[in-house]
Each structure stands twice: as structure tokens, then as C-alpha cells.
Amino acid sequence: MYHGRRRSPTPTLGGRSRLTARDEQRDTLAEIPLPGPLGPSASLQPQALASRHCFAAGHGSLLSISGGSLFETNLEGHQQLQLGPRPRPLTCLANSPCGKWWAMGESCFGGRSGQVIIMSSEKEVAASLPVGVRRSARHVCWAANGELVAAIVEFESEQVVAADQQLMVWSWPSGERLASSSCGRGTQDVAGSPDGAVLLTVGPAGAKLWTLMRSQESTGVKGAGVKASAASASFGMLPLRLVGRALPALPGPKTLNAPGLRRRPEDALVAVAWGLESCLFLATRQGGLGLTSCDSQQKAPIWRDMGRRAFSLAWCRGFAGQPERAAGMLACGLSGRVDILDAADMTTLWKIEADGGRLGPQLDAVGLACNPLLGSLWVLYADRSLSYFSEPLASRDACWTLPGAISDLRSAQGLPGHVLTKVVTYSPTSIQLWSSQLQGDLRLEAQSEPAHELSTVAVSPWLVACGLSNGEVRLFAALHGLAELGPLPMRHGAEVLSLSFGHWKPASLRPIILASVSSDRSILVFSIEVQGESGLNSSQASLLLHLQHHSGPVHHVSLLASPSAPGSEVFRMVVCTADQLIWRELEYKDGFTTVHKCARQQACRGSRWVGSCADTQRGIFFAACSNRRLLQLDPAGRRVQEMRVAGGNSVEIVGPLHLSSDGRYLAVVLKGAAGVLLCDVAGPCQPLARLAAGQAEPCTGVTVLPGHRILACWSDGTLLSWQAPEKQVERRRSQDGEESARRYTSPAVGTGTRPRITGKGVVAMAAVGAVSGAGSGVTRPYSGSPPRGRRSGKGISRGQVAPGLGPQGTRDVPYSARRQPLKTARSDAEKNQIREVIKAQLPENKTRILFNSGHGTHGTHGTHGRGCGSASLEARPLSRL
């Protein structure tokens, strides 16, 4: 007889599975709040971005972009933070002709609207000009003697091909967007005329001239060109439009002397500059240099072949103390040198070789920047080095030079046990040693290039271990210029992912313990004998332990050597795979290694372990999980503290982790632009600050230097440092929220202009005269561009606007920008006054009906209903009032 299948009873509430119970226990942890942001104090490689649009010349100083911050570096090497950190990276920079205003483009990272920031030299943000959702400003320039701001705006998309671009123009200081127009794709440069409302863009399709005109005039423009007439003395009569026309291709070898033929892609236009009397200077990729005019009938074009590849142009009345010329001077950045030419006839005056000619012609001058007030010249080379020229160019020697920046940095670690600050960084092809004698002044001391690609680095007081992509681990002498000591006796079968040295003192006469982990799921532990500072010999390294067959690739390892009896070595080790955190205690004695204890921590569902580090002072470990969790393990491997960082899904820990040498500060790398979380772990874990940099990507390495300075590096070569705070930094409102609030509360809103009001807020240019008082208060017809759609979408958020910089009109404040007074209850006196005004405007019979309370209110109960009925009959004529 079949009795059926027996089934286990339903488990009670207390008998849940182990995984679910653990997850519920962790979900009940108290969340520690995310602290406020802390801006960087210095940029160790201010010229890391090798782009001519990311730096500008100040008053004897260099203005450069580092992530979301703007730094000013003087000739003595001292830096000052002028702006930042912004929540999103800055993309471009331009200095106004007067030197009082800086225009910067900000990207739309994080799904927010990009904008152009106008900042004064007094470190005050004067305006924020929005460019639209999912749009970023790629290039920015000034025109009309600083009365116009123009930007090339690009639509951010996930496609590989170049996105569509727009040219937007604003008036300054009113900050009104005047016009915008599509300008194709792949624009390389934009420049504004110093005399009029004319712009020039260059790209794969050639050069295109853009003019601000009225709508009626733009309809009659022919293909021959656009010229602003003297009769159009005021642009405020009608809505403005950006009208563009293509310049004919200059004659040259790549155009086969055909002026109307489009240039080939290998010889496309790459740079443009404006001169006096509407003169244009154009440079091609193959070294062609041309001079033309806005009106081709005024002056015949001049063409010259420079014989080298061209990259950048800059015009000034006089460079580096030279006497000014009638047409000015033109600086042309070529491959290997910079040529200074006379802007009138394009003849060469001086040639400045790259670094005095010692680096050879292969070093390209990719960027030029000049200060029109001082005549100083900055040159950016392809190796990201900068040279400053302010003396007469006859000597051809730079007055000041910034060494080349190292790009694609993957990690930064400080050498322990040294009086002077020493930092080791590495890129996929080389390892670098930086030293410093002054605070914040790191200089490259040595550099070494292994034969294979680097994947990870670990440091000790005397040794630097490098893991390679082929599974080898090589040693370098840190005190001897990174001299290579050779490989270790055994290698992994795949790429080395992490290395860790055990705590070691030079006077202890004990061997150095080194652990390495790899993507082949194995762990190797080595013992390295050291015989004096000058006798480092890696051949005395021996293998102590080889562990294999972990659950997955081992990503991180932390090693901690413990005091032990002579002849034995006791050390503890924490390794991390994606799903497990494994703590082990090992002992090496008489040639054998024994694992005494082992403890495992399982990651929650949907999360992974991202890093670990060891505290040599207290013998404890710290570990981090991607679900915003931080753990502290005691010397026995037990969990002592466990906390979660608040912030929701927008905050995620991606690693790595780094602990200061004194065990006080713990630096944890967060996801995306969140920065680095700095915690005080001397007692209970307390977050101190969020080290913000405005970078779109998380930093690749972080370290805590002596003096409680934190150094972080990024793959683009940016190196930023912060000073650790003593107490927690309070959170404040986001900068976007402050700008939105400023849009409605700033007194500058009342002095702005509306695009529909005639003759107000549109700044006339020098080429067409000043703005006249045409049409006071007459509204414009609904045509032209701008505006379109909602007016609030094209407004600006401004601070204090300095007076005297340009004509300003007055406008009515939009309803959305008005500050509505709070509605309060009226007093009895106000109500009686309103009644008296209404009584005086109505006939006597109507007044008795509305305001005589004797009808139906003070009568007897018997007549109350009839009184109300008579009142309603007499009130019928009121409906016809």
C-alpha cells in the first residue's frame, strides 16, 4: 500500500534559513550619514589635461582645470583654488580680453543640465548659463571686446559617432541668450572677433562664419557673405538669428589650388584666431597657414606652408616684451617648435624650439595661451609639459617650465618610515617614484619601465613589488632609483591582481613577508631576506605558502605580520574574492607553513567584497562591501564593528581602501563622482568628510601621507591632495539647488532683460555702433530665435553683476521669478475700508441689499424666512451688473 511522500513541516518564524536571517540582521544596521564635501587644496599635475581648451593665461599665472576645480598656479609653484569642487567636471576655459572674467563649460554628467559658468577674478560666480538637458559645453570663447560669450554645445549620447553640436551666444553682463544655431559635428575650435558680433568655427566641413543679425535682414542674405551694415545700429529692434556662411577653402597643396574645393580629412582645419580689422588666421593639420578677411573683396588671401604639422594658433599685439606691430603678431604651434610671425605679411620673426631643442622635433606644441594685457605666452607640449615666455624671445629660453605630466595613473601609495614624503605611482607601462621636501611640492624622482604590463604595486620602506600581467612579481629598490632586482622564484598562471607587504622595520633583522593573489584563484606568500640597505638581493626570496582553488579570482589581499619567537614567523592574512572574505592565521616554522585558524564572511546577495586593509598598530583589519558596508575585524578574525554608509543606491563603495600609518584615517573610494569617503577609525567609525573632486569616474588610487594629507589619482593623470579635517564637515545644499534659489532671489534678476522687449539687454558691437533707445517698451513679434518653449528654461542664475561693464536695460520680472507675498488675514479696519469703497460705487438700493444686515438677520423668527426670500428677489438685478 502506498502511503504517500512525507514532507517536512513548515518552518516556524525562528527557523528561517541562515542566508535570509543574515540579510535581515544586516538590514537592521544603523546607517552613518554621509558627511559634507571637502574641496582639494592642491593639484600636483595642473596641466594633466593635454588640451588647449583646458588652460588659460592669467596675470602672470596659469589657470588650469582639474576635474571639477579651477586652480591658479603662479611662477613660484604656489597654487590657489579659484573654483570648486563643482559636482560635475569642467570641460573648457576662456579668459575675457579685460582679464576680469573667466568662462568655463560644465558637463551634464549625472543626468543634469550642462551650463557655462562665468566667474570673476575675485572668486565669485557671477552667472550660470544653462545650455540644456544632456548637453555639455565643449568650447567657449569671448567676442566683441568681452560683450559676447559663445559656446559650442554638444548633445551627450551613448553612440560612438560624434554627436550634433550647437553654437549658442549670450550677451554679457546681462546674461541673456541671444541666439543659437546648429553647427554640424566635430567642431575643432571657435573664436570670436574682438571688434564685432562675428564668430568663426572650424571643423571637418571647413570654416564657417557666423553673424548676429535681425530676422528680416537674414532672409535677404546671399551666399556670398554676411556683413553688418551701419544702418542696423541697434540689434534690439527684432529677434536675433545666427546666420552662417562657409568660407571658401584657402588655396594650398591639399586643395589642388581650387578655392572652392573642400579640404581632405588629413588636411582639415584645426585652429583659428582673429586679428585686427576682421582678419582671420586659419591652420590646417598638415601645416598650412592662411590669412583671409571676413569680406574677401577687401584683402586677397595669403597662403603659406609651414612645413610641419600645425596644432594651435594665438594672436596678440606683441609677445614676450617685443614691440607691438601694426597688425600684431601670430604664434603658431607646430611639431617641435613654436613660430612667431608678423600678422601683416606672415613672415617668421622668431622660432622657439621645444625645450631649447633638447627634446627634438617630435614634441608637438598642442596648445597656446596668451595674456593680451601682459603679452606673456604659455606653450603646452604633447608630453603635457608647460613653458612660460615673458622675456624677449631673442633668448628663446622659457622663464618657467612645468615638467610633463604622467597619464593613466592606476595607484598611489606612500613609502612608510621616511622623513621626506615619498609616493609610488604606476601606469600600465611604467612605475614612478615621487619625492617632496616641501608640503604639496611633489617632483618626479625616478621612473622605471618593466618589460610587461603592470597590474598592481605594493610598497615597503626599502622595496617596491610590482605585479605583471603575465603572472610575475618583480622587486625594485626604492632607495636606489627604482633599480630592478629581478623576479621572485615562482609566478602565477594569470594576471596578478593584488600585493601586500607585512609590517617590517629595517632594524628588526627579520625577513620581509610578501603575499600576492591572482585571477587564477591562487595565493603565493614569499619570504625575502634583506642584508643591509645597499645589499638588497631578491635571489634570497623563498616560497612559504601556495594556496589554490578558491571560489573565484582573488582580488585583494592584506597581510599583517605578528611578533613571534625566533625561528618562526606568525602572520595573519585577509583575502577577498567576489563573494567571500577569508581570514587566516598562519605560522612558518622549520620550513613548514601551517594554517592554524580560518574564518569566512559571506557577502550579501547582489553585493561583492571590494577591498581590505590592515592596521599595523592594533593588529586589526578593515574590509568593505559594495552595498555601502564597512567591517572591522579583531586579531582573532571576529567582527567588531559593522556599519553602513547612508545614501541609497546612488552611493556605492568600489574600492580600494587605504589606512594611514598611525591607524587614524581610513580612506574609502566611492562610486562615480561621489569622491572619497574619509573616516576617523581611531575609535568608533565616524565619517569626517567626502573628498570631492568633480570627476566623472572614481579615483584609481588613494593614500594618506604624513601630515594627514590625502592624495588621490585618476586615469587622466589628475593628482589632487586634501588636508584631513579635525572634525566632521557638515552637509550643505547642493550647488544646483543654490543656483536655482539664486535665480529667484538675486537682485540681478531685476536688472536683466526680456527677449521680447525692444532695445533692452542686447549689447551692440563695436562694428555696428552702440545700442540706441529704439522702441521703448514695444514688444517683438513672435518670430526668430530665441526664445522658444518655456521662458524659464532659458533663464540664467546670476549673482552680483559689476556695473559699468556694458549697457543694461530694465525689464519686468517674470511671474515665475516674482517673490509672492504671504497671504495674511485682513484686519477689521481693512475690511470696513473695502466695504466703504464698494458702497460708494453702487446705487443706494444695491447697497441696502448687500450691506444692510437688517434683512433676515435682526427680524423675528416668524419673518426670518420671508425676509430672506424678499432679499433674494431684490438681488436678481445684481446679476446683470
SEDREN-741855 format. One record per residue (C-alpha): y, z, x; residue in three letters. Coordinates in steps of 0.02 Angstrom, whole numbers, plus 50000, padded with zeros to 5 digits. Example, Ala and Ser with C-alpha at 12.3 -4.5 7.8 and 13.67 -1.06 7.14 Angstrom:
497755039050615Ala
499475035750684Ser
***
This chain:
500005000050000Met
501704995050066Tyr
502905009850068His
504475000150120Gly
505565001250276Arg
506295018050318Arg
508165018350351Arg
509175031450441Ser
510335041450332Pro
512195037750329Thr
513045047350470Pro
514235061050423Thr
516075061450471Leu
515725071150630Gly
514335059550686Gly
515345043950720Arg
514965032650865Ser
515575037651037Arg
516705022551057Leu
517595024950891Thr
517855043450922Ala
518585040051093Arg
519755027051023Asp
520355038850886Glu
520625052751012Gln
521685041451120Arg
522685035350972Asp
523245053150938Thr
524075054751109Leu
525915058651112Ala
526985043951167Glu
528285046651301Ile
529905037351261Pro
530435022651366Leu
531985027551467Pro
533585017751485Gly
533835003251607Pro
534475005751784Leu
535334991451873Gly
534944986352053Pro
536034992252195Ser
535754977952317Ala
534944960952336Ser
534094958652504Leu
533984939752485Gln
535514934752382Pro
535254916252422Gln
533444916052363Ala
533754902752230Leu
533924886452326Ala
535084877952201Ser
536894872752220Arg
537214878852043His
536714896952079Cys
538064901952204Phe
539954900252218Ala
541334904252343Ala
542404919552312Gly
543904926352404His
543084927052574Gly
541424932052495Ser
539864924452419Leu
539454925252233Leu
537594923252200Ser
536354925352057Ile
534824936552073Ser
533854936751910Gly
535004943951778Gly
536284950851901Ser
537784943851992Leu
538114950252168Phe
539604948052282Glu
539234948652469Thr
540624949852597Asn
540574943852776Leu
540064961052839Glu
538474960752735Gly
539034973652606His
538614969852426Gln
539354974352259Gln
538554972152090Leu
539784962551982Gln
538744959651826Leu
537074965651764Gly
535744968051740Pro
535764956151593Arg
534244956151478Pro
533894937951523Arg
534014927851684Pro
535634919351735Leu
535444900751766Thr
537084893951838Cys
538774899451905Leu
540504891651923Ala
542154898651986Asn
543784894051900Ser
545134884852001Pro
546264900151995Cys
544854911452055Gly
545104924051914Lys
543664919051801Trp
541804916251827Trp
540734906351706Ala
538864909751703Met
537474902451599Gly
536154913951524Glu
534434908051469Ser
533674910551297Cys
532144919851361Phe
531324931251232Gly
531724920451081Gly
533584924751084Arg
535074913251088Ser
535704907251256Gly
537534908951299Gln
538904905851426Val
539694921851492Ile
541504921951550Ile
541894936351667Met
543504941351754Ser
543624946151936Ser
543934964151878Glu
542104965351823Lys
542494963851637Glu
541554952151521Val
542934942851430Ala
541894931851315Ala
540114926751270Ser
540004908951206Leu
538354905851111Pro
537504889151138Val
536164890351005Gly
534414896850974Val
533104891651103Arg
534454883451209Arg
534974887851387Ser
536474882651490Ala
535854873251646Arg
537514867951724His
539274874451695Val
540984868751758Cys
542854870651731Trp
544094856951688Ala
545944854151653Ala
546514867051779Asn
545434880551702Gly
545874877251520Glu
544174869951476Leu
542404876351502Val
540964863951491Ala
539084866751499Ala
537504856251496Ile
536374864651368Val
534514861151367Glu
533304864151225Phe
531864875351279Glu
530174868351234Ser
528374870051291Glu
528224851751333Gln
528074846151513Val
529324831951495Val
531184835151509Ala
531984841651350Ala
533514834851262Asp
535194840551327Gln
536914842751253Gln
538664843451326Leu
539704857451250Met
541554860551280Val
542584876151244Trp
544434879551263Ser
544984894251368Trp
545614907651346Pro
545474905351157Ser
543594902751172Gly
543424890151030Glu
542074877051041Arg
542974860551033Leu
541574847851031Ala
539774844451078Ser
538764828751104Ser
537034823451158Ser
536964817951340Cys
535154812451359Gly
533904820551478Arg
533794825351660Gly
535644827951695Thr
535834832351879Gln
537664837651888Asp
539254839351786Val
541064840251847Ala
542734842051760Gly
544364833551802Ser
545694845351870Pro
547044835451780Asp
546424831151606Gly
545134833451470Ala
543864822051555Val
542094826351610Leu
540804816851711Leu
538914818751705Thr
537624810451818Val
535764808451791Gly
534344795851790Pro
535314784351673Ala
536834783951788Gly
538574791151771Ala
539424794151606Lys
541234798351572Leu
541654810051428Trp
543384811851349Thr
544014823551214Leu
544834812951080Met
545314813550899Arg
544114806450771Ser
545244791950718Gln
545534786550898Glu
543684787450943Ser
543224774750809Thr
544264761350895Gly
543634764451071Val
542884749251154Lys
541504748951281Gly
542744745451422Ala
543304763351433Gly
544214778151357Val
545984782751403Lys
547054796451327Ala
548754789251280Ser
550394798351295Ala
550664796751108Ala
549234808751074Ser
550224823451137Ala
549304835851028Ser
547434836651005Phe
547624848850862Gly
548014835650731Met
546204831450692Leu
544454837250737Pro
543964832750914Leu
542504822450973Arg
541684819751141Leu
541694801151172Val
540664794851318Gly
540544778451408Arg
539404773351550Ala
540204769351717Leu
539634753151796Pro
538434755351941Ala
539294755152109Leu
538794740752224Pro
537514745352354Gly
535874740352434Pro
534824747552292Lys
535784738352155Thr
535714721552245Leu
537614720352237Asn
537564718752048Ala
538854730751973Pro
538054730951801Gly
536274734351855Leu
535524751451826Arg
535044760751985Arg
533244763152033Arg
532474780652012Pro
532274782952200Glu
534144779952222Asp
534804788652067Ala
536444798152064Leu
536264816452114Val
538024823552139Ala
539794820752080Val
541524827652124Ala
543304824952060Trp
544834821452165Gly
546674818552132Leu
547354805152017Glu
545714803751920Ser
544704798552073Cys
542814800452061Leu
541584802952204Phe
539754798952171Leu
538254801552285Ala
536534793752270Thr
534874800752328Arg
534664787952469Gln
536374791752546Gly
537554780252453Gly
539314787052431Leu
540564778952314Gly
542384781152266Leu
543004774852099Thr
544274779151964Ser
544214782951779Cys
545144766751749Asp
544304753151851Ser
545884742451840Gln
546944754651942Gln
545914755152102Lys
544484744952170Ala
542874754752202Pro
542404759152381Ile
540594759952436Trp
539864767452594Arg
538104770252656Asp
537954787052746Met
536274782652824Gly
535444798852768Arg
534884806452606Arg
536294814652508Ala
536164830652406Phe
537864837952361Ser
539744834852358Leu
541294845952362Ala
543144841152359Trp
544614851452421Cys
546374848052481Arg
545914854852653Gly
544364862752729Phe
544244877252852Ala
546044878552910Gly
546324859752928Gln
548004852552872Pro
547984846052695Glu
547924827452665Arg
548754817252529Ala
547114813052442Ala
546174828652501Gly
544514830052592Met
542734827152535Leu
541224836852601Ala
539554827952585Cys
537914837352609Gly
536644826152696Leu
534954828052776Ser
535254838052935Gly
537154839152930Arg
538754840252828Val
540064826452844Asp
541914829652810Ile
542794813752753Leu
544544808352709Asp
544574806352521Ala
545784791652530Ala
544774779052630Asp
543074787952651Met
543184788752841Thr
542234802652931Thr
543304816353008Leu
542014829153068Trp
540124831053072Lys
539344848353059Ile
537544848553115Glu
536324860553033Ala
536444877053130Asp
537334868853276Gly
535994855453290Gly
534634867553346Arg
533574865653190Leu
533514846753190Gly
533994833653060Pro
532574838352942Gln
533554853152873Leu
534444847152716Asp
536144853352657Ala
535664855252474Val
537214864452413Gly
539084865552448Leu
540374877652379Ala
542214879152423Cys
543664890252375Asn
545164879152334Pro
546374893252371Leu
545704897552544Leu
544884881252594Gly
543304890052652Ser
541644880952644Leu
539894887752608Trp
538374877252650Val
536634880652578Leu
535184873052675Tyr
533424868752620Ala
532674884152703Asp
533854894652593Arg
534984899552736Ser
536874900152710Leu
538284896252831Ser
540114900352808Tyr
541514889952887Phe
543314895952885Ser
543934891953062Glu
544474874553118Pro
543004862653108Leu
543254856153285Ala
542134870253350Ser
540794865953218Arg
540144883753227Asp
539864894453074Ala
540874910453060Cys
539464919352971Trp
537654915052929Thr
536344922052813Leu
534554919052876Pro
533344908852773Gly
532524917352625Ala
530644919352608Ile
529984912252445Ser
528414915352342Asp
528274933752388Leu
526694941952321Arg
526844960152375Ser
527964972852463Ala
527324988652549Gln
528205000952663Gly
527415006452826Leu
527115025352818Pro
527535037552957Gly
529035028453034His
530805034753059Val
531535017453030Leu
531155008552868Thr
529834995052891Lys
529194984252749Val
527744971852748Val
527774957252627Thr
526664942052614Tyr
526634924852538Ser
525114913552518Pro
525414906052692Thr
526174920052798Ser
526424938652820Ile
528144945952859Gln
528744962152937Leu
530494968252891Trp
531424982252981Ser
533024991352942Ser
534185002753039Gln
535485004552902Leu
535195008252719Gln
534984992152621Gly
535014980852775Asp
533274973552796Leu
533044960052927Arg
531514949452962Leu
530744955953123Glu
529104946353139Ala
528064933653046Gln
526254928053064Ser
525294913852982Glu
523394915752965Pro
522264900652957Ala
521784903252774His
522744907652617Glu
523204925952596Leu
522674935152439Ser
523084953652470Thr
523794965752600Val
523614984352644Ala
524614994352772Val
524375009752882Ser
525525017153016Pro
524815005553151Trp
523774992353064Leu
524034978852931Val
522484972152844Ala
522544955152760Cys
521254948752636Gly
520994929952636Leu
520424917852504Ser
518814914152599Asn
518234932252591Gly
518764937652766Glu
519784953152808Val
520874951752964Arg
521854965153055Leu
523614963953130Phe
524554975753245Ala
526074982153150Ala
526964988453307Leu
526684972853412His
527494959053311Gly
526014956753192Leu
524844951453332Ala
523164946353260Glu
521694957553311Leu
520294947453233Gly
519144948453081Pro
518044962853027Leu
516154962053058Pro
515694957552878Met
516514946652746Arg
516434944652558His
515674929852470Gly
517284925952374Ala
519144929652373Glu
519714947052424Val
520674954952280Leu
521224971952346Ser
521274982552505Leu
521605001052535Ser
521765011952690Phe
521275030252689Gly
522585042952739His
522655043452929Trp
523765051953059Lys
523945044453234Pro
523665061453318Ala
522065065353222Ser
520945055053340Leu
519895050353188Arg
519405032653137Pro
520355023453001Ile
519395020452838Ile
519695003752753Leu
518994998152584Ala
519024980352518Ser
518484973252349Val
518184955452297Ser
517904944152149Ser
516044943352199Asp
515874960952120Arg
515594969652287Ser
516424983652387Ile
516484985052577Leu
517005000852670Val
517394999852857Phe
517745012552993Ser
518975006753127Ile
519085015953293Glu
520845016853367Val
521115020253552Gln
522975023353575Gly
524465013653515Glu
524304999553642Ser
522404998153636Gly
522044993053456Leu
520384984053454Asn
519614977953292Ser
517934974553375Ser
517554993053361Gln
517554992053172Ala
515904996053088Ser
515254994352911Leu
514995010752818Leu
514555005352642Leu
514154989652543His
514074991552352Leu
513654976752242Gln
513274971552063His
514754979051970His
515054974351790Ser
516374961551841Gly
517574956551979Pro
518324972052060Val
520214970152050His
520904986252125His
520364999852246Val
521145016352303Ser
520445026352448Leu
520765044452493Leu
520045052452649Ala
519695071252639Ser
519595084452777Pro
517815086052840Ser
516795093652981Ala
516695084753149Pro
515415070853148Gly
515565067152962Ser
516795057952851Glu
517085062652669Val
518145051052563Phe
518445047852380Arg
518695030752305Met
519275023652137Val
518905005552093Val
519414995951938Cys
518564981751850Thr
519234974551689Ala
518264986751580Asp
517825001651693Gln
518695014151805Leu
517425021251929Ile
517745036752035Trp
516555040452180Arg
516395053852314Glu
515545047952474Leu
515045055652639Glu
514645046952803Tyr
513565057052922Lys
512325052453059Asp
512505033853025Gly
512145035052837Phe
513325034552689Thr
512865044752535Thr
513655044052362Val
513725062052300His
514645060252135Lys
515135046252016Cys
516185046251858Ala
516655031951744Arg
518095029251623Gln
517875015551493Gln
519375005351439Ala
519815004451255Cys
519394989051155Arg
520604974951188Gly
521304982651348Ser
520914982251533Arg
521234992551689Trp
522694985451788Val
522904996751940Gly
522675013252031Ser
523445022952174Cys
523085039052271Ala
524155054252310Asp
523765059652487Thr
524705076052470Gln
523745083152321Arg
522145072852332Gly
522295065552156Ile
522275047952083Phe
523355038751957Phe
522735024051852Ala
523495012851720Ala
522805003051574Cys
523584987951492Ser
523794997051325Asn
525265007151397Arg
524165021651456Arg
524365031651617Leu
522995043251681Leu
522935056751814Gln
521265061551891Leu
520995077551989Asp
520005078152155Pro
518385080152054Ala
518715064351952Gly
519145073451791Arg
520545067651679Arg
522005079751695Val
523435070551609Gln
523435055651493Glu
525005048651414Met
525565032951327Arg
527225023951351Val
528135020451188Ala
528725002951146Gly
527414994551038Gly
526664977651077Asn
528224971951169Ser
527834983951312Val
526284981651418Glu
525784987951590Ile
525244973751703Val
525214982451872Gly
525234985552015Pro
525575004252038Leu
526385012452188His
526645030852230Leu
527955037352351Ser
527385045552512Ser
527915062852451Asp
526985060552286Gly
528515062452175Arg
528925045052109Tyr
527685033252026Leu
528215015052000Ala
527305005051866Val
527604986551837Val
527864981651654Leu
527604965151567Lys
528904951151566Gly
530734955851581Ala
530424974451546Ala
530544978051734Gly
529764992851824Val
529475010051748Leu
529915024151866Leu
529125041151829Cys
529275058351907Asp
527495064651930Val
527835080052036Ala
527425090051878Gly
527065083551704Pro
527395064951698Cys
529205061651650Gln
529925043851642Pro
531585042951734Leu
532195025051719Ala
531715007351684Arg
532194997051836Leu
532884981551753Ala
533164965251845Ala
533344952151708Gly
531904941651775Gln
530834931751654Ala
529234936051748Glu
528604953151806Pro
528824957551988Cys
527364953952104Thr
527554969652210Gly
528454986352214Val
528595000252342Thr
529545016552365Val
530445017552533Leu
531085033052625Pro
532645039952545Gly
531915036952371His
532395018652370Arg
531315006952266Ile
531054989052324Leu
530324975452211Ala
529974957152247Cys
529714941552140Trp
528854924952169Ser
530524915752179Asp
531004925752333Gly
532124938652249Thr
532124955752333Leu
533044969452238Leu
533234987852278Ser
533685002952170Trp
534125020852207Gln
533005033052115Ala
533975044051991Pro
533825062851990Glu
533735064151801Lys
533195053151659Gln
534285038151615Val
534735038551431Glu
534405023551323Arg
535865013851254Arg
536084999751132Arg
535544982651190Ser
536864971451262Gln
536594958851125Asp
536974972350998Gly
538554977351089Glu
539134959251095Glu
538804957150909Ser
539794972850872Ala
541194967050986Arg
541284950850889Arg
541944960050737Tyr
542904974350817Thr
543784966150963Ser
545674963950946Pro
545474946651024Ala
544714940350861Val
546414941350780Gly
547184930350914Thr
545844916950907Gly
545954900750808Thr
545004892450671Arg
544454874450696Pro
545164869650525Arg
546964874850564Ile
548084861350637Thr
548794863450811Gly
548084880750843Lys
546894885550980Gly
546624868151053Val
547324868051228Val
548134851651277Ala
547804845051451Met
548974840551592Ala
548594822151571Ala
549194821451390Val
550524834951388Gly
550674851851304Ala
550164856251129Val
551564853151007Ser
551854862650848Gly
551214848650739Ala
550664853250567Gly
550874871850545Ser
549514877850432Gly
548894860850372Val
547014860650356Thr
545984847250438Arg
544904835250339Pro
543064839450337Tyr
542524827050470Ser
542174826550655Gly
541264838650766Ser
541354853550767Pro
541124862650650Pro
539504860750554Arg
538504872950455Gly
538984891250458Arg
540594895450545Arg
539884912250608Ser
538564903050708Gly
539884895450822Lys
540974910450843Gly
541154919951005Ile
541124938151054Ser
542604941951161Arg
543374956651248Gly
545174958051305Gln
545944941151341Val
547264941451479Ala
548944934951417Pro
549894920751497Gly
548394910051543Leu
548674897051410Gly
549424894251238Pro
548594903351097Gln
548774901150912Gly
548564913750774Thr
547264912350641Arg
546664920550485Asp
545194931850521Val
543634925150434Pro
542954935250293Tyr
541364939050391Ser
542424946350532Ala
543554957050423Arg
543334975650426Arg
543184980250243Gln
543934997350199Pro
542805010150120Leu
542915011349932Lys
543525028749880Thr
543835036349708Ala
545635034449646Arg
546635049849606Ser
547335053549431Asp
549085048749486Ala
548495031649542Glu
547555028949380Lys
549095033549275Asn
550175021749379Gln
548955007449346Ile
548985011349158Arg
550885010649154Glu
550904993749240Val
549664986749113Ile
550654994048966Lys
552244985549025Ala
551374968449024Gln
550594969848849Leu
551374969448674Pro
551544985648579Glu
550094982748459Asn
548924978548603Lys
549484993848698Thr
549095005148550Arg
547344998048536Ile
546925000048721Leu
547785016248768Phe
548045026248604Asn
546645038848607Ser
547025045048430Gly
545945031248354His
544215038048333Gly
544395052048460Thr
545505065348383His
545105061748198Gly
543945071748085Thr
542095069248084His
542185060647917Gly
543395047247975Thr
542705045248151His
541565030748109Gly
542865021448008Arg
544155023948144Gly
543015015748271Cys
542705001448151Gly
544564998248123Ser
544884998848308Ala
543564985648338Ser
544334974248204Leu
546064975548279Glu
545374972348452Ala
544734955048405Arg
546354945948453Pro
546174953148629Leu
544764941148666Ser
545994926748655Arg
547204934048784Leu
***
